[in-house]
Amino acid sequence: MFRLRNFLVLKNCKFYSTDKKLIDLKTDEKTRISTLSLQKSPVNSLSTPFLAELGNIFDELETSKSTKGLIVTSNIPNIYSAGLDLMEFYQTDEKRLEAFWTTLQNTWLKIYTTSFPTVAVINGHAVAGGCLLAMSCEYRVMAGPNYTIGLNEAKIGINAPFWFIDVMKTLIGDRKTESAVLSGEMFPAEKALSIGLVDKVVQNVPDALNEANTYLQNAISLIPDSRAIMKRDCRRDVVEKFLKGRKEELKFIVGNVLLPQNQERFKVYFESMKKKK
């Protein structure tokens, strides 16, 4: 499984915000559109605490009905998210690894099945799990032409989970997904747009936020209950396959990561990273 290599606004609004450190959440009281900004230095890597906090926020938004629409973006310059925190795989044990992977699964499911509309404002590179986060939103706006997005797991020797792949298939189709996943390609903004991996490319973050707000205002104008049911039905196949296979996947991940040869590869990888600093 593992062959580790080196790799890689709103104006005139009243806000209330969380006091969370890893994630900032602000809601426009007038429109009830929320902006969730990832801010876990240095690269918004998805660790267990970070994923748990993200999942808790989605729970709160869902149960409290405090938001009508959500923008997911980043407060880290040039980085949307670099994906899974690889430290979660190294020098770990079965219990800790199970907790990490289960938290990842649970949090993704909450994001993917929200009843309210969601938009990813991709204001930096969206790598692997970061790409999944953006793909799981309903609409994706990329800010600036210099960022990339993709599932690059093949280049670092990690298997992209089947549900990462299934989500990508819903956006760009089977053949393009197979090519992208097996090559580990990271798509520049315009190419991502041309294949349907993102929906819009704009020049800067303010333009991206305006585009996101336009999408959400249109979505909010619809009957929310009916829209939520149709969203659920559109995503049913991916969700049902995930629920059916999640236990088997968890067992495979835990067993594979803890193999001595894979732990040794992580050791070599992290030692090489230290030498580069």
C-alpha positions, 0 to 999 in steps of 0.5 A, a space after each residue: 500500500 505504501 511507497 512514500 516519496 517526497 511530494 509534494 470579504 464580506 462587507 456590511 455584515 454582522 458576524 458571530 463566530 466560534 472560538 475554535 482555533 483550528 477552524 473559523 466559522 462566521 455567519 452573515 446574520 442577514 443572509 445566514 450564509 456561513 463561511 468555514 475557514 480551515 486554519 491549521 498550520 502549516 498546510 491544513 493537514 487532516 489529523 484526528 482532532 482537526 477532523 473531529 472539530 470539522 465534523 462537530 461543526 457540521 453537526 452543529 450547523 445541521 442540528 441548529 439550522 443556524 445556516 442556510 448555506 456554507 462556504 468552505 475555504 482556507 485561511 492558510 496562504 496558497 493551501 486549501 488542504 494538503 490532505 491526510 496528516 501522515 503522522 497519523 500513520 506513523 508509530 501508531 497502534 491499532 486503537 489510535 489508527 482506528 480512531 483516526 480512520 473512523 473519524 475521517 469516514 464519519 466527518 466525510 459522510 457529514 460533509 457529503 450528506 449535508 441538507 444545506 448547500 455547500 460551496 468550496 472556495 479553493 484558494 490554494 492547492 487541494 491535495 488528496 484529502 483536500 481534493 476530497 473535501 472540495 469535491 464533497 461540496 456541491 459547487 467548486 470555485 477555484 481562485 486564481 490560475 496557479 493552484 492545483 487539485 487532485 488525488 495524488 496518492 499514487 505518487 506517494 504510495 498510498 491507496 486512495 480510498 474507494 469512496 474518494 474515487 467514487 466521489 471523483 467519478 460523480 464529477 468527471 466520469 469513470 474513465 477520466 477518474 481512472 486516468 487521474 487516480 492511477 497517474 496521481 495527476 494534479 490538475 491546474 485550474 483551467 484543466 480542472 475546469 475543462 474536465 469538470 473537477 471544478 465549476 468555475 475559475 476566477 482571478 482572486 478570492 473576492 471574486 470567488 466568494 462572490 461566485 459562491 454567494 451567488 450560487 448559495 443565494 440561488 440554492 437558498 431561494 428553492 424549497 429547502 426540504 425538497 432540495 435536500 431530498 433531491 441532494 440525498 437521492 443524487 448522492 445515494 449510490 456513493 453513500 450506500 456503497 460507502 456504508 456497505 464497505 466502510 468496516 472492511 476498509 477500516 480493517 484493511 487500513 489498520 492491518 496494512 499501515 501497521 505492517 513493519 515494512 510500511 512503518 519503516 517506509 514512513 520512518 524513511 520518509 519522515 527522516 528525509 523530510 527532517 533533512 530538508 528543513 
